[in-house]
Amino acid sequence: MKIATTIVATLLGLLFIAASVPFFLHMMPEPKFDSGSLPALYMGSMGASGYMGFVKAFELIGGVLVAIPRMRNFGLLILGPIMINILAFSHFIMKDEGLAGNAVIALLPAFLLWSERRKFAGLLR
């Protein structure tokens, strides 16, 4: 179980690191949406306000922390709201396009939460 947890944590950490580093290096192409569509309006407000940089910084921090075994739970706490926002954006704004990516974003942290459930139990008491 420990090997599987390490593999899943590394994959999740690399996923978020790979999604955030290109943003800061200006290597990410801007997604193209139809003008005036709900995703275009949402992403336009996120980019123009600087909020996307804020989120990407926390994605990078959370991805690095999840990959470090002693800091994994703290990384999951940082990435939790970001993952919920990704899933909500996909469901409510994109109308469930990219279901396979959402399954990865939902299942990897769910596995880590399950494997570390004893440590997280203190938050619920």
Phi and psi in degrees as GROMACS dihedral restraints (atoms count N, CA, C in turn):
[ dihedral_restraints ]
;  ai    aj    ak    al  type     phi  dphi    fc
    3     4     5     6     1   -66.1    20    10
    4     5     6     7     1   -37.1    20    10
    6     7     8     9     1   -67.0    20    10
    7     8     9    10     1   -43.1    20    10
    9    10    11    12     1   -62.9    20    10
   10    11    12    13     1   -40.3    20    10
   12    13    14    15     1   -63.6    20    10
   13    14    15    16     1   -41.2    20    10
   15    16    17    18     1   -65.1    20    10
   16    17    18    19     1   -42.3    20    10
   18    19    20    21     1   -64.1    20    10
   19    20    21    22     1   -46.5    20    10
   21    22    23    24     1   -64.9    20    10
   22    23    24    25     1   -41.5    20    10
   24    25    26    27     1   -64.3    20    10
   25    26    27    28     1   -40.3    20    10
   27    28    29    30     1   -64.3    20    10
   28    29    30    31     1   -43.3    20    10
   30    31    32    33     1   -62.5    20    10
   31    32    33    34     1   -44.5    20    10
   33    34    35    36     1   -65.3    20    10
   34    35    36    37     1   -43.4    20    10
   36    37    38    39     1   -61.6    20    10
   37    38    39    40     1   -45.6    20    10
   39    40    41    42     1   -64.7    20    10
   40    41    42    43     1   -35.0    20    10
   42    43    44    45     1   -59.9    20    10
   43    44    45    46     1   -47.3    20    10
   45    46    47    48     1   -75.9    20    10
   46    47    48    49     1   -32.9    20    10
   48    49    50    51     1   -65.7    20    10
   49    50    51    52     1   -44.0    20    10
   51    52    53    54     1   -66.7    20    10
   52    53    54    55     1   -24.3    20    10
   54    55    56    57     1   -85.0    20    10
   55    56    57    58     1   -19.5    20    10
   57    58    59    60     1  -104.2    20    10
   58    59    60    61     1   -36.8    20    10
   60    61    62    63     1   -60.4    20    10
   61    62    63    64     1   -46.5    20    10
   63    64    65    66     1   -61.1    20    10
   64    65    66    67     1   -27.6    20    10
   66    67    68    69     1   -62.7    20    10
   67    68    69    70     1   -44.9    20    10
   69    70    71    72     1   -74.3    20    10
   70    71    72    73     1   -25.7    20    10
   72    73    74    75     1   -89.8    20    10
   73    74    75    76     1     4.7    20    10
   75    76    77    78     1    55.9    20    10
   76    77    78    79     1    40.5    20    10
   78    79    80    81     1  -103.0    20    10
   79    80    81    82     1    -6.9    20    10
   81    82    83    84     1   -87.7    20    10
   82    83    84    85     1   127.2    20    10
   84    85    86    87     1   -73.5    20    10
   85    86    87    88     1   145.1    20    10
   87    88    89    90     1   -71.6    20    10
   88    89    90    91     1   135.6    20    10
   90    91    92    93     1   -64.9    20    10
   91    92    93    94     1   142.8    20    10
   93    94    95    96     1  -100.3    20    10
   94    95    96    97     1   120.7    20    10
   96    97    98    99     1  -123.1    20    10
   97    98    99   100     1   157.6    20    10
   99   100   101   102     1   -61.0    20    10
  100   101   102   103     1   136.6    20    10
  102   103   104   105     1   -60.2    20    10
  103   104   105   106     1   130.9    20    10
  105   106   107   108     1    84.5    20    10
  106   107   108   109     1    -3.8    20    10
  108   109   110   111     1   -74.8    20    10
  109   110   111   112     1   162.5    20    10
  111   112   113   114     1   -60.2    20    10
  112   113   114   115     1   -44.7    20    10
  114   115   116   117     1   -62.7    20    10
  115   116   117   118     1   -37.1    20    10
  117   118   119   120     1   -65.7    20    10
  118   119   120   121     1   -41.5    20    10
  120   121   122   123     1   -66.3    20    10
  121   122   123   124     1   -42.1    20    10
  123   124   125   126     1   -64.2    20    10
  124   125   126   127     1   -50.7    20    10
  126   127   128   129     1   -67.9    20    10
  127   128   129   130     1   -31.8    20    10
  129   130   131   132     1   -63.4    20    10
  130   131   132   133     1   -40.1    20    10
  132   133   134   135     1   -72.5    20    10
  133   134   135   136     1   -35.0    20    10
  135   136   137   138     1   -66.9    20    10
  136   137   138   139     1   -43.2    20    10
  138   139   140   141     1   -72.0    20    10
  139   140   141   142     1   -43.4    20    10
  141   142   143   144     1   -67.5    20    10
  142   143   144   145     1   -30.9    20    10
  144   145   146   147     1   -84.3    20    10
  145   146   147   148     1   -14.2    20    10
  147   148   149   150     1    87.4    20    10
  148   149   150   151     1     0.9    20    10
  150   151   152   153     1   -65.0    20    10
  151   152   153   154     1   -33.6    20    10
  153   154   155   156     1   -63.6    20    10
  154   155   156   157     1   -37.4    20    10
  156   157   158   159     1   -63.3    20    10
  157   158   159   160     1   -38.8    20    10
  159   160   161   162     1   -61.5    20    10
  160   161   162   163     1   -47.4    20    10
  162   163   164   165     1   -65.4    20    10
  163   164   165   166     1   -42.9    20    10
  165   166   167   168     1   -64.8    20    10
  166   167   168   169     1   -33.4    20    10
  168   169   170   171     1   -64.2    20    10
  169   170   171   172     1   -42.2    20    10
  171   172   173   174     1   -72.6    20    10
  172   173   174   175     1   -29.3    20    10
  174   175   176   177     1   -62.8    20    10
  175   176   177   178     1   -43.0    20    10
  177   178   179   180     1   -65.2    20    10
  178   179   180   181     1   -47.6    20    10
  180   181   182   183     1   -61.4    20    10
  181   182   183   184     1   -47.4    20    10
  183   184   185   186     1   -64.3    20    10
  184   185   186   187     1   -39.6    20    10
  186   187   188   189     1   -63.1    20    10
  187   188   189   190     1   -41.8    20    10
  189   190   191   192     1   -66.4    20    10
  190   191   192   193     1   -43.5    20    10
  192   193   194   195     1   -66.4    20    10
  193   194   195   196     1   -36.8    20    10
  195   196   197   198     1   -65.2    20    10
  196   197   198   199     1   -33.2    20    10
  198   199   200   201     1   -73.8    20    10
  199   200   201   202     1   -18.6    20    10
  201   202   203   204     1   -93.2    20    10
  202   203   204   205     1   116.6    20    10
  204   205   206   207     1   -53.6    20    10
  205   206   207   208     1   -41.8    20    10
  207   208   209   210     1   -71.4    20    10
  208   209   210   211     1   -22.3    20    10
  210   211   212   213     1  -107.4    20    10
  211   212   213   214     1     6.6    20    10
  213   214   215   216     1   -56.2    20    10
  214   215   216   217     1   -45.1    20    10
  216   217   218   219     1   -66.9    20    10
  217   218   219   220     1   -38.8    20    10
  219   220   221   222     1   -64.6    20    10
  220   221   222   223     1   -39.8    20    10
  222   223   224   225     1   -61.9    20    10
  223   224   225   226     1   -40.0    20    10
  225   226   227   228     1   -64.9    20    10
  226   227   228   229     1   -36.5    20    10
  228   229   230   231     1   -65.4    20    10
  229   230   231   232     1   -35.4    20    10
  231   232   233   234     1   -72.2    20    10
  232   233   234   235     1   -42.2    20    10
  234   235   236   237     1   -78.8    20    10
  235   236   237   238     1   -18.7    20    10
  237   238   239   240     1   -52.9    20    10
  238   239   240   241     1   -56.5    20    10
  240   241   242   243     1   -63.2    20    10
  241   242   243   244     1   -31.6    20    10
  243   244   245   246     1   -67.7    20    10
  244   245   246   247     1   -42.7    20    10
  246   247   248   249     1   -65.1    20    10
  247   248   249   250     1   -39.7    20    10
  249   250   251   252     1   -62.7    20    10
  250   251   252   253     1   -40.9    20    10
  252   253   254   255     1   -65.1    20    10
  253   254   255   256     1   -39.6    20    10
  255   256   257   258     1   -62.5    20    10
  256   257   258   259     1   -45.8    20    10
  258   259   260   261     1   -65.6    20    10
  259   260   261   262     1   -40.1    20    10
  261   262   263   264     1   -66.7    20    10
  262   263   264   265     1   -41.7    20    10
  264   265   266   267     1   -59.9    20    10
  265   266   267   268     1   -45.2    20    10
  267   268   269   270     1   -64.9    20    10
  268   269   270   271     1   -41.1    20    10
  270   271   272   273     1   -76.1    20    10
  271   272   273   274     1   -49.1    20    10
  273   274   275   276     1   -86.9    20    10
  274   275   276   277     1   -34.5    20    10
  276   277   278   279     1  -100.1    20    10
  277   278   279   280     1   -44.9    20    10
  279   280   281   282     1   -87.2    20    10
  280   281   282   283     1    -6.7    20    10
  282   283   284   285     1    59.0    20    10
  283   284   285   286     1    50.0    20    10
  285   286   287   288     1    64.6    20    10
  286   287   288   289     1    30.4    20    10
  288   289   290   291     1   -79.0    20    10
  289   290   291   292     1   140.7    20    10
  291   292   293   294     1    81.0    20    10
  292   293   294   295     1    45.7    20    10
  294   295   296   297     1   -63.7    20    10
  295   296   297   298     1   -33.6    20    10
  297   298   299   300     1   -65.7    20    10
  298   299   300   301     1   -41.5    20    10
  300   301   302   303     1   -64.2    20    10
  301   302   303   304     1   -37.0    20    10
  303   304   305   306     1   -66.9    20    10
  304   305   306   307     1   -34.8    20    10
  306   307   308   309     1   -64.2    20    10
  307   308   309   310     1   -40.3    20    10
  309   310   311   312     1   -65.2    20    10
  310   311   312   313     1   -44.7    20    10
  312   313   314   315     1   -64.9    20    10
  313   314   315   316     1   -27.6    20    10
  315   316   317   318     1   -89.4    20    10
  316   317   318   319     1   -38.4    20    10
  318   319   320   321     1   -80.2    20    10
  319   320   321   322     1   -38.2    20    10
  321   322   323   324     1   -61.9    20    10
  322   323   324   325     1   -51.2    20    10
  324   325   326   327     1   -68.5    20    10
  325   326   327   328     1   -30.0    20    10
  327   328   329   330     1   -63.0    20    10
  328   329   330   331     1   -40.8    20    10
  330   331   332   333     1   -62.6    20    10
  331   332   333   334     1   -44.6    20    10
  333   334   335   336     1   -64.7    20    10
  334   335   336   337     1   -40.7    20    10
  336   337   338   339     1   -63.2    20    10
  337   338   339   340     1   -39.7    20    10
  339   340   341   342     1   -66.3    20    10
  340   341   342   343     1   -41.8    20    10
  342   343   344   345     1   -71.3    20    10
  343   344   345   346     1   -24.3    20    10
  345   346   347   348     1  -108.0    20    10
  346   347   348   349     1    21.4    20    10
  348   349   350   351     1   -59.9    20    10
  349   350   351   352     1   -31.3    20    10
  351   352   353   354     1   -66.9    20    10
  352   353   354   355     1   -37.2    20    10
  354   355   356   357     1   -72.0    20    10
  355   356   357   358     1   -33.2    20    10
  357   358   359   360     1   -81.6    20    10
  358   359   360   361     1   -14.3    20    10
  360   361   362   363     1   -61.4    20    10
  361   362   363   364     1   -31.8    20    10
  363   364   365   366     1   -62.1    20    10
  364   365   366   367     1   -26.9    20    10
  366   367   368   369     1   -71.0    20    10
  367   368   369   370     1   -23.9    20    10
  369   370   371   372     1   -93.3    20    10
  370   371   372   373     1    -6.7    20    10
